[in-house]
Amino acid sequence: MSEPLLRVSNLTAGYNGVQAIRNLSFEVGPGEVVALLGPNGAGKTTSLLAMVGLLPLIGGEVHALGERVDTRRPHQLARRGVMLVPDDRGIFFGLSVGEHFRLARRKADPVRQEQVLERFPALRRLTARKVGLLSGGEQQMLTIAKAILARPKVLMIDEMSLGLAPKIVQEMLPSIRDLAKEEGIGLVLVEQHIELALSVADRGLILNHGEVVLDGAASDLLARREQVEAAYFGVEDRVEVDAEVLPS
Amino acid sequence: MTTYLEFAVLGLGLASVYIGLSTGLLLVYRSTGIINFAQGAMAMWGVYVFATLYDDGLLVLPVGSVQLGDEMALWPAILIGLLNAAALGVVAHYVVFRPVRHAPDLAQVVVSIGLMVTLQALAVIRFGPNNVPVESIIPRGEITFLGADLAKRELLMAATMLVVAALVWAYLRFTYSGAATRAASENERGAVLMGFAPDRLALVAMVMGAVVSTIGVMLGSTLTGLSPANYTLMVVPALAVLLVARLESVAVAAVASIALGIFQSELSLIATKSWWPVWAKSGLDQVVPFVVIMIILFVLGKRLPSRGSLHSVRLPDVAVPRFRLVPTLVLVGVAVVALFVSNDTYRFGLTSSLIVTLLALSYVVITGYLGQISLAQSAFAGAAGFALAKLTEQWNMPFPLAIVLCAVVASLLGMAVSLPAFRIRGVQLAIVTIAAALAIERFVFGNYSLTPPTGNPIADPELFGASFAIREGRDLARIEFSLMVLAVVTLMILMFVRVAKGDTGRAFLAVRANERAAASAGIDVRRTKLMGFGLSAFIAGVAGCLLGYSHGQLSAESFSVVVGLQVLAMAYLGGITSFGGAIVAGMLGPLGLVYTALHQWFEMGNYYALITGIGLIVTAILNPSGIAGQTRMQIGWIRDHTGGGARRAPKPPPDDGRAVDPGAGSERKEVAGRA
């Protein structure tokens, strides 16, 4: 296998010294799709923020495109092609769709813009419209479109399904997966919707309480549904943790 | 009618300055989220450089100067003036504003006040305190239109500034970095994730803002001349304009600037009419912006947009005070001994410190406990002081009752000013309160029909035949007065402790932390804010009365907005969330103990203000949450690590609900939280 685009080793991160994610390790190769799954508070978003340098690491290392992410500033990483689509979509309501395109592509790149618009034809007629006036689905399309426009090498998408109709998600996720395969983009999907995410991913990691509780090929995980659900809801794990730390 | 038209055109001169300052403020706000109270002072510096170059060819730098011939031609002088403004923008960005980008709003207000004080002091040192006339750079003359002789100069000034504003608008609207600046001002994290460096965008905007404002003041100074004070506070009407533009639109800001300039000019014409009441002639230039702000807030009623930020730091946690008899007695005892053993000069310094402590305590209540930035406390103090002059001289009101009544007057005023706080908060409330303070200062304190220029004498306090006058014969700082001040200050601090640890204090803290959560817990947020403003203005009012007694008579200068800002800044640095901060502010404050000591030991001259300003900036950058916040954390750490923490109350969890201690206990808390 070629050199991974993203290599996360023993990543530990959190807030005010409290660890929200501990010892997370995985790799993403070109064209590979990795799904990070887990319930609220599992540490998914924290991991992503740490991977793009928006949150300092408490422990471990993250290499993106062969370089440690903590040696670069977040905007420099984005320029090199390590892109995060955050859960608030990272869009600007006061700017028009066209202005988003312009900011995203940095230099004029009509071929790329045309490719992106072919993938999201609904955006074509909206270029002059302010983003605040778009529907949730259109906004999500724009978020993905602007990320792709910048020709990313590693793309991380946080909770794409949040606030979207399941039908839209079912259409968009495979489309993004195909693009990743075509262009060799390393894709990290953070999702709460297990089945949907695993259906497009090559590999899945299930997080709970800040730790990886299950890790495997997406097809295997889909086949072991019960185990996945147990890990997701963390029943066994919680009993174990409580037993360890409760005062004697 | 022709006269009205002529005055409308004359108003364009002032409007040009407003366009320059408000556009500069807008650029800085959109790129950094900071309201730069020093915008006027920054613009003034470049204009001073231009004026001295143009006049006698002397290039004045912050340190040293260079003679460049006898006098300089107009355009090179303008260019060098603007280059100086740009350089100041770069320095302000890197040295002053960048370090506090993510600090609490109040830290940003404090550094910009620090910068304002520094630049003003530096201007006094380098260019002198007096008004310098500036040669007109625009041809004079008149144009006849509809029978009116319209001033060509004002028309050209406004046209120039409209072109400048249009260029700024085009920058934000059409250029790549302009669009990125707009994007970052809305969602800074989103902009970073798209590969933009907000710091660089902020640098560009800061430099542009400084240059644009300097052009405005350059034009305006040819009408009014230049003094270290006149353009510094011009930032307040410009802020009013900025609120009209909802902190967003350059075009609206330009139109509002012109409207305000014309309106003020027409008002000055109307005020000359015989039917216009004499008492309403003074300070109209400041009252109008304040009224404009109030109308916008109440009639339009739209919530002003706030700026998206990457992350921010909260104000330090509040330590709920406890009454402890022994430390109280020790502190009071030390103060009594100090008052007895010191000579007149130091006794007066210490007494002034006690009074400033009280004024700073009012900031602690309103800002530290209730979380509302009020810049009007000195105005409340002033209102009480002037009421005291009337009550004691004209109506012979006896001593303790007069103080209480005057403080009630201040309290009512405070409640009136608090009304906008129902709708807005943070730095926008700071704008409203500074506008209110300036309006009160100019319209009431500086109004000769209300407060005669011959002075506002205040009768000496007496109780049961004992005199508490500050002076008697050759004794210039009587111990009786100082002890009375100490007693009043102690009483007020004890009252504060009582309130702070009771239900009202808890309600204040709840509102400070989260208004919605407070409301959902059954706290009446409006009533709480009203009480907070009332209480803090009451304390400020008592301080104003004591200040009045200590001076024997009052003038508007005693309660200027700038004095209030300095006290706030010092209280912030001392620790705005505890009365310890108020004590620090008292010691460092105007005419206080440190001031007295420094003036006794060194010939400070004009350098005291400069040192204060630089000190404020440096301290605010090093400790964005204030010295006391930092110190308290260190003391807590030491206690934790020496086993002395057993008696400490458990640390409340921070707002985001996460446990704080990374130590062994945290795991259990975290798991318990999950369960």
Interface residues (C-beta under 8 A of the other chain):
Chain A: Y15 N16 G17 V18 G41 V52 L54 R73 P74 H75 Q76 A78 R79 M83 L84 V85 P86 D88 R89 G90 I91 F92 F93 G94 L95 E99 R102 L103 A104 R106 K146 A150 H209 R238 V241 D242 V245 L246 P247
Chain B: Y176 A179 A180 R182 A183 E186 N187 R189 G190 A191 V192 L193 M194 G195 F196 A197 P198 E248 L310 P654 D656 R658 A659 V660 D661 P662 S666 E667 R668 E670 V671 R674 A675
